[in-house]
Amino acid sequence: MLWIPPGFAHGFLALTDNVDFLYKCTNYHAPAHERVIRWDDPKLRIEWPLPPGVMPKLSAGDAEAGAFRAAEYLR
């Protein structure tokens, strides 16, 4: 279990085919307020443990995500 503060960026990589991930939220889901950043943004330099040549399966929103530097900053 992880606690992710409201407004904090987060991402997950499942390393097996059979994974259930559930969110416990502090409020109702509000898609209009979601913000996404590229999972492979070169400025973030996250070293995802993917085998060579393997691309992750992304949600539609994650697949269209923009760069971290262009992301809206929430206060």
N, C-alpha and C positions, 0 to 999 in steps of 0.2 A: 504494500500500500504506500502510495506517495501523497503528500500534501502539496498541492500547487496553489500558491496564492492567486487571488483574482487578478487578471491582467498579465500574468506571468507566462512567457512563451514556454512551450513544452512539446516534446515529440517522443515517439516510441517506435522501436523496431522489434517486431516479433521474429524470433529466430527459429520457430517451428511452424508447421502448417496448422496446428490446432491450438488456437489462442482465443480466450475470451478476455476482453478488457472492458470494465465497467467504470463509469464515472459516478462519483458521489459529489453532487454540486451544492453550492450554497444558495442557489436560486434556480428559477426555471430556465431552460435552454432558450437562448435568444439568438438565433442564427444571424439576425441583422447586425449583431454586435461582434460577431466573430471576425478575427483578423488572422491571416496566415502568412508565413514566410517560407521561402524555399528551403526544403530539407537539406539541399546540397549547396547552400549559399557559400561561395568561396571565402567571403569575409568572416564567416563563423568558424570555418575550418573544423567541422565536426568529423571525426573519423568513425563513420558507421562501419560496423564489422560485416560488410557484405563480401561474399566471394567475388573474385575478379569476373567482370562481365555481367554480373547479376544486378538488375534494377529492381527496386522495391515496388510493390503494388501500392499505389497511392489513391486516396479519395479524389474525386473530381476537384474539390476545392484545393487540396494540396498540390495537385498536378498543375494548377493554374496560378500558384502562389508567386508573389513577386519577391524582390530582393529585400534583405533585412534593412538596408540603408533607406529604402523607399517606404518602409512600413510606417503606419500611423503610430505616433507616440501617445500613449494613454497615461494620464496622470491620476 
